[in-house]
Amino acid sequence: MSCTVRIASPLRSYTAGAATLAARGSTLAEVLANLEQRCPGIRFRMIDEHERIRPHMRLFVNTSEARELSAVVRDGDTVHVICALSGG
Amino acid sequence: MALTSSERDRYQRHLALTEIGAAGQEKLKAARVLVVGAGGLGSPAALYLAAAGCGTVGLVDCDRVELSNLQRQVLFDSSGIARSKAEAGRERLASLNPEIRVLAHALELKAANVRALFRDYDLVLDGTDRLSTRYLINDACVILGLPLVSAAIHRFEGQVMTYVPGRGPCYRCVFPQAPEGGVANCAQAGVLGVLPGVLGTLQATEAIKLITGVGEPLTGRLLTYDALEMRFHEFRVARRPECAVCGDAPTISEPRDPAAPPTGTGPAVRRLTAAALHELLRDAGSPAPRLIDVREPYEYQAGHLAGAINIPLGELPGRVAEVAPAGTTVFICRSGGRSLAACQMALAAGVPGPVNLEGGMLAWSAEIDPALPVA
């Protein structure tokens, strides 16, 4: 399964500035593991040591929120990584 | 609140809109809107609210105008440098529209003053540049039952959402907690000058819709904007029953002051600048501190301080025993965020007085050793 991951602006230092990346996986956990292989360290910015989505991050598969790493990702889906921003 | 002849002339284009008309314009005239943060977002928001005939506009900001603000903060001009933002903004808005009342609140928003300030307004716009203040504003709005239009920006990206108590989620439902170590603000990360113009005018649009009762508010929908790709995305977000302030069993019933500032530390975590660490390492009379670099291995391999041990933050919970139980332990990362989280983990595991290198390797490279590569 191949999907697109849209990266929140504050995490783009891990993706060499790329806003979107292609990734593989049929669940959110697999997609993030695949992303981590190419962007080391990015997963820990989203997922804590207890395997929970961090409380200042929100993950969406297309427009539906994914609150668990077991969320299903289908071929052609877009995973959106949203981060609380502070600038004003 | 009937319109005067002069107001009918000024707002003619609104009066021509059947959705607004005289009734909507009279609602705007009666409305009292508080703009918290007269910065990149607050500038266009306040200008359009004043131009639209919002009867009372309040500006909250304790800062003074700086030259570097003028790239995006269109409420001010070069003659206003060093003036109070609240006061300079008040004059600009009063000049734009003498028919309205503009109030300057040159103060720092705190738990002690938020109730007294907010109770004189019907609607709040959040354009602050500190994440922790966003929680204070949200909590006060939920507790006082005030609608809130909140926006935030970072580099080329922004997000905006409208929160109406009892009609959807609040800010804490969307982002329950600020991250440890904070999120970079505009000064740290940079921002495209026109970006807050887009987001601030969206905030003003939402405020005018809420006041006049037209259209569909952005409640329960998080709107994001990417200026580089020129794309908007919209996401449905539901109220969280477990939310600490608007949930079924709230634990926050009073506005409270923000927790430690983004770069702050807990009382038992010590902070060290790059220069202070440099001095400590050169001081042969002191026991050498233990240096723990919590970055990822690839970052560590690109360049690290002599003698530093690499324990990536993700591995720290399982390897905390490797951290010396006595003596000084300094945690290091790229910019100081992950190392602060490491300090807090170490503290919880019983490591006495962990030290955070403020600004991380970026600060070390900038201040001490520019030749040291930082991945």
Boltz contact constraints between the chains, C-beta under 6 A:
constraints:
  - contact:
      token1: [A, 9]
      token2: [B, 154]
      max_distance: 6.0
  - contact:
      token1: [A, 9]
      token2: [B, 155]
      max_distance: 6.0
  - contact:
      token1: [A, 9]
      token2: [B, 157]
      max_distance: 6.0
  - contact:
      token1: [A, 10]
      token2: [B, 154]
      max_distance: 6.0
  - contact:
      token1: [A, 10]
      token2: [B, 183]
      max_distance: 6.0
  - contact:
      token1: [A, 40]
      token2: [B, 296]
      max_distance: 6.0
  - contact:
      token1: [A, 40]
      token2: [B, 298]
      max_distance: 6.0
  - contact:
      token1: [A, 41]
      token2: [B, 296]
      max_distance: 6.0
  - contact:
      token1: [A, 44]
      token2: [B, 314]
      max_distance: 6.0
  - contact:
      token1: [A, 49]
      token2: [B, 317]
      max_distance: 6.0
  - contact:
      token1: [A, 55]
      token2: [B, 176]
      max_distance: 6.0
  - contact:
      token1: [A, 55]
      token2: [B, 177]
      max_distance: 6.0
  - contact:
      token1: [A, 56]
      token2: [B, 175]
      max_distance: 6.0
  - contact:
      token1: [A, 56]
      token2: [B, 178]
      max_distance: 6.0
  - contact:
      token1: [A, 56]
      token2: [B, 179]
      max_distance: 6.0
  - contact:
      token1: [A, 60]
      token2: [B, 235]
      max_distance: 6.0
  - contact:
      token1: [A, 63]
      token2: [B, 235]
      max_distance: 6.0
  - contact:
      token1: [A, 84]
      token2: [B, 175]
      max_distance: 6.0
  - contact:
      token1: [A, 85]
      token2: [B, 152]
      max_distance: 6.0
  - contact:
      token1: [A, 85]
      token2: [B, 154]
      max_distance: 6.0
  - contact:
      token1: [A, 85]
      token2: [B, 159]
      max_distance: 6.0
  - contact:
      token1: [A, 86]
      token2: [B, 131]
      max_distance: 6.0
  - contact:
      token1: [A, 86]
      token2: [B, 183]
      max_distance: 6.0
  - contact:
      token1: [A, 86]
      token2: [B, 185]
      max_distance: 6.0
  - contact:
      token1: [A, 87]
      token2: [B, 129]
      max_distance: 6.0
  - contact:
      token1: [A, 87]
      token2: [B, 152]
      max_distance: 6.0
  - contact:
      token1: [A, 87]
      token2: [B, 153]
      max_distance: 6.0
  - contact:
      token1: [A, 87]
      token2: [B, 154]
      max_distance: 6.0
  - contact:
      token1: [A, 87]
      token2: [B, 185]
      max_distance: 6.0
  - contact:
      token1: [A, 87]
      token2: [B, 186]
      max_distance: 6.0
  - contact:
      token1: [A, 87]
      token2: [B, 191]
      max_distance: 6.0
  - contact:
      token1: [A, 88]
      token2: [B, 37]
      max_distance: 6.0
  - contact:
      token1: [A, 88]
      token2: [B, 39]
      max_distance: 6.0
  - contact:
      token1: [A, 88]
      token2: [B, 41]
      max_distance: 6.0
  - contact:
      token1: [A, 88]
      token2: [B, 127]
      max_distance: 6.0
  - contact:
      token1: [A, 88]
      token2: [B, 128]
      max_distance: 6.0
  - contact:
      token1: [A, 88]
      token2: [B, 129]
      max_distance: 6.0
